[in-house]
Amino acid sequence: MYDLRLTPEQLEFRDTVRDFVDSEVKPAALSPKRLEPFEKPLLTDVLDKASQMGLRALALSEEAGGAGADGLTACIVLEELGAGDVDVATVLAQTAALGQALFDRLMTPEQRKRYLPKFVADERFHLAFAGRAPDAGIGWSYHRPRAAESGDEPVAARKGNEWVINGTVAFVANAPVAKLIAVQVRTDPKKAGVSTLLVPRDAPGLTVREPLRAVGDAVRWHHGSGAAVAFKDCRVPADHLLGNEGRSPLAASAEHACSVPLLAAVNLGLGRAAYEAALDYAKIRRQGGRMIVEHQAIGTKLADCAIRLELARTAIWKAAWVLDHPDAVSDRSVSDLPLHVVARVYTAEAVNDVALLAAECFGAMGVMRDMPLQKYVHDAMVFLHAEDADGAAKLAVAEAVVGYQRPAADAA
């Protein structure tokens, strides 16, 4: 039964991470010297400390050496991390979600034996997925046929007891910090299906390019850490194939769905940070002979922020709980809509509103580069325009409402 009361373990998780964020993350993330430059490198020291707390293996089963957190607990933790620094939280969310999928569900016993001990022992062992989410580009299939696949898309050919990979992925989240990359490849150009190969960072022929800079030839428009990954005659053993050839388990919508509420929770944490900053400022800033929190205009903005955040949290928690309890859909206890998409899209829109409202409470100070609000507004815009939260993402909900299923070629 869906219960909004948190367990003692969930409360302990939340309080422990909240204390860590207040004492370690926020002082580093919100330092004026870090906020003022456009370039804001990943806080690797903070990331290492979070990994030492077990947050990197948050969702991994206890049998595999993780914390065994369910989806709801992971969302609670990632909201707290997101309130501290979205980049650190996003890296951990990517690794936690992919680690659970790979080590708990998808790897063969031999693959797990090879990589799980390394993952558990090395606190800097992060994971990355070089591929495309199942619904990436969903909007394109509604007004024109999907364009031909890029010639640079990774392809792999079987040669004896090895796979030889060639090609490039323009952006891979976590690539600069990952020590194992699950690479989506085409092994037969005549077939639509894709395969996934496990490629260690030190594999000959794999190159992780320099991360995108905030300004320059390209503008960094992402959270976390990411870079292009190139493969030139990159060889991995034949048994590094994940699942069956042409049927990548990571291309399944069900696997992707589990990670969506985690990113929504990071997004929510960002919104909460913006709201709390505005609330604290409204209690100390005086105008017209009284604190601005006493003015109707400011009070209304703060109330709107609180309402949006509360509704977003409810949507995320429900989506996470339903993914943990799929039988609730089959027995008709909850809607069969893709609730993870509902939560992700609504949260992105709500937090963008919250960030803008919070900035208005600061007036002109809200746009100063050494103040947190300008970063919160930027980060909220990145979430709003992310591929899994933009306007096209709602088409997945539309399909569920009308009972329409795209042809397999479009859905791939």
BELDA-V654977 format. One record per backbone hydrogen bond with DSSP energy under -0.5 kcal/mol. NH is the residue of the N-H (numbers start at 1). CO is the residue of the C=O. Records with the same first field share a line. If there is no record, write none. Layout:
NH = CO / CO
This chain:
6 = 4
11 = 7
12 = 8
13 = 9
14 = 10
15 = 11
16 = 12
17 = 13
18 = 14
19 = 15
20 = 16
21 = 17
22 = 18
23 = 19
24 = 20
25 = 20
26 = 21
28 = 24
29 = 25
30 = 26
31 = 28
34 = 31
35 = 31
36 = 32
37 = 33
40 = 38
44 = 42
47 = 43
48 = 44
49 = 45
50 = 46
51 = 47
52 = 48
53 = 49
54 = 51
55 = 50
58 = 55
60 = 57
64 = 61
65 = 62
66 = 61
67 = 57
68 = 60
69 = 58
74 = 70
75 = 71
76 = 72
77 = 73
78 = 74
79 = 75
80 = 76
81 = 77
82 = 78
83 = 79
84 = 80 / 81
85 = 81
89 = 85
90 = 86
91 = 87
92 = 88
93 = 89
94 = 90
95 = 91
96 = 92
97 = 93
98 = 94
99 = 95
100 = 96
101 = 97
102 = 98
103 = 99
104 = 99 / 100
105 = 100 / 101
106 = 101
107 = 102
112 = 108
113 = 109
114 = 110
115 = 111
116 = 112
119 = 115
120 = 116
121 = 117
122 = 118
123 = 121
125 = 122
126 = 124 / 177
128 = 180
130 = 182
131 = 129
136 = 133
138 = 135
140 = 137
141 = 137 / 138
142 = 139
143 = 140
144 = 140
153 = 150
155 = 166
156 = 186
157 = 164
159 = 157 / 162
162 = 159
163 = 236
164 = 157
165 = 163 / 234
166 = 155
167 = 231
168 = 152
169 = 229
170 = 168
172 = 227
174 = 225
175 = 172
177 = 174
178 = 174
179 = 126
180 = 126
181 = 199
182 = 128
183 = 181 / 197
184 = 130 / 182
185 = 183 / 195
186 = 154
187 = 185
191 = 188
195 = 185
196 = 242
197 = 183
198 = 240
199 = 181 / 197
200 = 198
201 = 179
203 = 200
206 = 203
207 = 230
209 = 207 / 228
212 = 226
220 = 213 / 218
227 = 172
229 = 169
230 = 207
231 = 167
232 = 205
234 = 165
235 = 204
236 = 163
238 = 161
240 = 237
241 = 238
242 = 196
243 = 241
244 = 247
247 = 244
248 = 194
251 = 248
252 = 249
256 = 252
257 = 253
258 = 254
259 = 255 / 256
260 = 256 / 257
261 = 257
263 = 259
264 = 260
265 = 261
266 = 262
267 = 263
268 = 264
269 = 265
270 = 266
271 = 267
272 = 268
273 = 269
274 = 270
275 = 271
276 = 272
277 = 273
278 = 274
279 = 275
280 = 276
281 = 277
282 = 278
283 = 279 / 280
284 = 281
285 = 281
287 = 290
290 = 287
292 = 285
293 = 282
294 = 291
295 = 292
299 = 295
300 = 296
301 = 297
302 = 298
303 = 299
304 = 300
305 = 301
306 = 302
307 = 303
308 = 304
309 = 305
310 = 306
311 = 307
312 = 308
313 = 309
314 = 310
315 = 311
316 = 312
317 = 313
318 = 314
319 = 315
320 = 316
321 = 317
322 = 318
323 = 319
324 = 320
325 = 321
328 = 325
329 = 326
330 = 326
331 = 327
332 = 329
333 = 328
334 = 328
339 = 337
341 = 338
342 = 338
343 = 339
344 = 340
345 = 341
346 = 342
347 = 343
348 = 344
349 = 345
350 = 346
351 = 347
352 = 348
353 = 349
354 = 350
355 = 351
356 = 352
357 = 353
358 = 354
359 = 355
360 = 356
361 = 357
362 = 358 / 359
363 = 359 / 360
365 = 362
366 = 363
367 = 364
368 = 365
371 = 368
374 = 368 / 371
375 = 371 / 372
376 = 372
377 = 373
378 = 374
379 = 375
380 = 376
381 = 377
382 = 378
383 = 379
384 = 380
385 = 381
386 = 383
389 = 386
390 = 386
393 = 390
394 = 390 / 391
395 = 392
396 = 393
397 = 393 / 394
398 = 394
399 = 395
400 = 396
401 = 397
402 = 398
403 = 399
404 = 399
410 = 407
411 = 407
412 = 408
